């Protein structure tokens, strides 16, 4: 595997591990996500898709721009994570809305059951922390790191493409 493809593979695997850890903590660890936790997952999915596209294309202008767009997506994710940390710390208020599915077809009994059984997850409460840093904080840190790595992958692809 070439150096360029190795960097692109790391750019794909990093967000995959981060997103996988979030899903693992939800479905195995029982840590239900709040609204902003869900928002933070989308940029990782975008970055995974774009890095995978770059792997399929190989060192080409489209792949370079896909990796750059993936790095931008990760920076957006870091921004959401940073905003979430601010909400957790009480520096500013978070969203006043919550997420929910379509309820138009539910009977009153089913709606009450859904409401009573839904976990209440607040964005301003830290559900889990490691080394004094919440999941949102770790997401912000790791997203910045992965954005740098993904940008590096794009640079390696660019130099690899130029030498061909």
C-alpha positions in Angstrom: 0.0 0.0 0.0 1.4 3.4 -1.0 2.0 6.2 1.6 -0.9 8.2 0.1 -3.4 5.3 0.4 -2.1 4.7 4.0 -2.9 8.3 5.0 -6.3 8.0 3.3 -7.0 4.8 5.1 -6.2 6.4 8.4 -8.5 9.3 7.4 -11.3 6.8 7.0 -10.6 4.6 10.0 -10.2 7.4 12.5 -13.7 8.8 12.3 -15.0 5.2 12.0 -13.5 4.4 15.4 -14.8 7.6 16.9 -18.3 7.0 15.6 -18.1 3.4 16.5 -17.2 4.3 20.1 -20.2 6.7 20.3 -22.5 3.9 19.0 -21.0 1.4 21.3 -21.4 3.7 24.3 -25.1 4.1 23.3 -26.1 0.5 22.4 -23.8 -1.5 24.7 -23.0 1.0 27.5 -26.5 2.5 27.8 -25.4 6.1 27.5 -28.3 7.6 25.5 -27.2 10.6 23.4 -28.7 14.1 23.7 -29.6 16.2 20.6 -26.1 17.7 20.3 -24.5 14.3 20.7 -26.4 13.2 17.6 -25.4 16.3 15.7 -21.7 15.5 16.4 -22.1 12.1 14.7 -23.0 13.4 11.3 -19.6 15.0 10.4 -17.9 11.7 11.2 -20.2 9.9 8.8 -19.5 12.5 6.1 -15.7 12.2 6.7 -15.9 8.4 6.5 -17.8 8.5 3.2 -15.4 11.1 1.7 -12.2 9.3 2.8 -13.6 6.0 1.5 -14.4 7.7 -1.8 -10.8 9.0 -1.9 -9.5 5.4 -1.3 -11.6 4.1 -4.2 -10.5 6.9 -6.6 -6.8 7.0 -5.6 -4.5 10.0 -6.0 -6.7 12.2 -8.2 -7.9 15.8 -7.9 -11.4 14.6 -6.9 -9.9 12.5 -4.1 -7.8 15.4 -2.9 -10.9 17.6 -2.7 -12.9 14.8 -1.1 -10.3 14.6 1.7 -10.2 18.3 2.1 -14.0 18.4 2.4 -13.8 15.5 5.0 -11.3 17.6 7.0 -13.7 20.5 6.9 -16.6 18.2 8.0 -14.4 17.1 11.0 -13.7 20.7 11.9 -17.5 21.4 11.9 -17.9 18.4 14.2 -15.2 19.8 16.5 -17.1 23.1 16.5 -20.3 21.3 17.5 -18.4 19.4 20.2 -16.9 22.6 21.5 -20.3 24.3 21.6 -21.6 21.2 23.5 -18.8 21.5 26.0 -19.8 25.2 26.6 -23.4 24.0 27.2 -22.2 21.4 29.6 -20.1 23.9 31.5 -22.9 26.5 31.7 -21.0 29.0 29.5 -24.1 29.4 27.3 -27.5 27.8 26.7 -28.0 24.8 24.5 -31.0 24.1 22.2 -34.4 24.3 23.8 -35.7 21.6 21.4 -35.5 17.8 21.7 -35.6 15.1 19.1 -38.5 12.7 18.5 -40.0 10.6 15.9 -43.3 11.1 13.9 -46.2 10.8 16.4 -49.1 11.5 14.0 -50.1 7.8 13.6 -49.8 6.9 17.3 -52.8 6.3 19.5 -53.1 8.4 22.7 -52.1 5.3 24.7 -49.1 4.6 22.5 -48.0 8.2 22.7 -48.2 8.3 26.5 -46.2 5.0 26.6 -43.6 6.4 24.3 -43.3 9.6 26.4 -43.1 7.7 29.6 -40.5 5.2 28.4 -38.2 7.7 26.5 -34.9 8.4 28.3 -34.5 12.0 29.3 -31.1 13.1 28.1 -30.1 16.7 28.8 -27.4 18.4 26.7 -26.2 20.4 29.8 -25.4 17.3 31.9 -22.2 15.3 31.5 -23.1 11.7 31.2 -19.5 10.4 31.1 -16.0 11.9 31.4 -12.4 10.6 31.2 -9.5 12.6 32.7 -12.0 15.4 33.4 -13.0 15.7 29.8 -16.6 14.9 28.7 -17.5 12.8 25.6 -18.3 16.1 23.8 -14.8 17.4 24.7 -13.1 14.2 23.6 -15.1 14.4 20.3 -13.9 18.0 19.8 -10.2 17.1 20.5 -10.3 13.9 18.3 -12.2 15.6 15.5 -9.5 18.3 15.3 -6.8 15.6 15.3 -8.6 13.7 12.6 -9.1 16.9 10.6 -5.3 17.5 10.6 -4.6 13.9 9.6 -7.2 14.1 6.9 -5.8 17.3 5.6 -2.3 15.6 5.6 -3.8 12.7 3.6 -5.0 15.2 1.0 -1.6 16.8 0.9 0.1 13.4 0.4 -2.4 12.6 -2.3 -1.7 16.0 -4.0 2.1 15.3 -4.0 1.5 11.8 -5.1 -0.7 13.0 -7.9 1.7 15.7 -9.0 4.6 13.2 -9.3 2.7 10.9 -11.6 
